Amino acid sequence: MSLDHPDGMTRLRYIVHRLRAPGGCPWDMEQTHESLIPHVLEEAYEVADAIKSGNPELICEELGDLLLQPVLHAEIASETGAFDLDQMAHGLSEKLIRRHPHVFGDASVATTDAVLTQWDAIKRQEKGTQKEGHLHGVGIGLPALIRGQKLQKKAARVGFDWPDATPVFAKIREEAAELEEAIASGQAAAIEEELGDLLFSVVNLARKLGVESEAALAAANEKFVRRFHAVEASLTAAGLELGKATLKEMDAAWDAVKLNSNS
């Protein structure tokens, strides 16, 4: 096989094989499933950033970087006979067929919600967890913010949900009041618990409004960075130094930046 094989996936598999083979790349040869965990996460977040940019070329590039991860994992596993890329692909294909009986079988569903409910039921049957709690194993390993929203979505699919966002605002106010009481008590464990409840309620509001809480917080983080940099530049222009300026001066610069900002 040559490095310029016309089939893209075949070429990629060959390149990764060469990188792992004797005489290949020292870094690639040292990798294990465990060592690649941070790379999988990093590439996934970079794909998300690329999608937000709306740049097709960047999206394609970052999805390619993400694609490298399962190909590399498959190569590592194939070296011990555990599994290979074809087994991964066939396994995924079988799963997609099983979980879409409305497309590949005789089932009939009319809405996205019905599709997701059917998917959950098939998944629980496949994994033999029908007797486990409905939220058993949901989102384990995900960041807490993303898992919170996923748990709420799963609960909502079986009817455990408010009809609209209005009651969620009341719940947020309730949790904020309980947090204030915990702070007044000075009990660290209670403060952490109530703060967690408040965050969970805000995530629930995001879900009810059709907003991904992780994406919303990521955008807020970036907005803060942009505005803080603008505050720093404003202070410098005024002959002031960040860290030595008073809080009043920094607040004034922040308010000015916010007033003149489009985002």
PENOR-V798992 format. One record per residue. SS is DSSP state (A for helix, B for strand, O for the rest). PSI is psi as a letter, one per 30 degrees, with the letter a starting at -180 (none if undefined). Layout:
SS;PSI + SS;PSI
This chain:
O;k + O;l + O;f + O;h + O;k + O;f + O;k + A;e + A;e + A;e + A;e + A;e + A;e + A;e + A;e + A;e + A;e + A;e + A;e + A;f + O;l + O;k + O;g + O;b + O;k + A;e + A;e + A;e + A;f + A;f + O;k + O;l + O;e + O;e + O;f + O;f + A;e + A;f + A;e + A;e + A;e + A;e + A;e + A;e + A;e + A;e + A;e + A;e + A;e + A;e + A;e + A;f + A;f + O;g + O;j + A;e + A;e + A;e + A;e + A;e + A;e + A;e + A;e + A;e + A;e + A;e + A;e + A;e + A;e + A;e + A;e + A;e + A;e + A;e + A;e + A;e + A;e + A;f + O;f + O;g + O;g + O;e + O;l + O;a + A;e + A;e + A;e + A;e + A;e + A;e + A;e + A;e + A;e + A;e + A;e + A;e + A;e + A;e + O;g + O;h + A;f + A;f + A;e + A;g + O;a + O;f + O;l + O;k + O;k + O;f + O;l + A;e + A;e + A;e + A;e + A;e + A;e + A;e + A;e + A;e + A;e + A;e + A;e + A;e + A;e + A;e + A;f + O;h + O;g + O;e + O;f + O;l + O;l + O;f + O;g + O;k + O;g + O;k + O;g + O;k + O;f + O;l + O;k + A;e + A;e + A;e + A;e + A;e + A;e + A;e + A;e + A;e + A;e + A;e + A;e + A;e + O;f + O;g + O;f + O;i + O;l + O;l + O;f + O;a + O;f + A;e + A;f + A;e + A;e + A;e + A;e + A;e + A;e + A;e + A;e + A;e + A;e + A;e + A;e + A;e + A;e + A;e + A;e + A;e + A;f + O;g + O;j + A;e + A;e + A;e + A;e + A;e + A;e + A;e + A;e + A;e + A;e + A;e + A;e + A;e + A;e + A;e + A;e + A;e + A;e + A;e + A;e + A;f + O;g + O;g + O;k + O;j + A;e + A;e + A;e + A;e + A;e + A;e + A;e + A;e + A;e + A;e + A;e + A;e + A;e + A;e + A;e + A;e + A;e + A;e + A;e + A;e + A;e + A;e + A;e + A;e + A;f + O;g + O;g + O;l + O;k + O;k + O;f + O;f + O;l + O;l + A;e + A;e + A;e + A;e + A;e + A;e + A;e + A;e + A;e + A;e + A;e + A;e + A;e + A;g + O;k + O;f + O;none
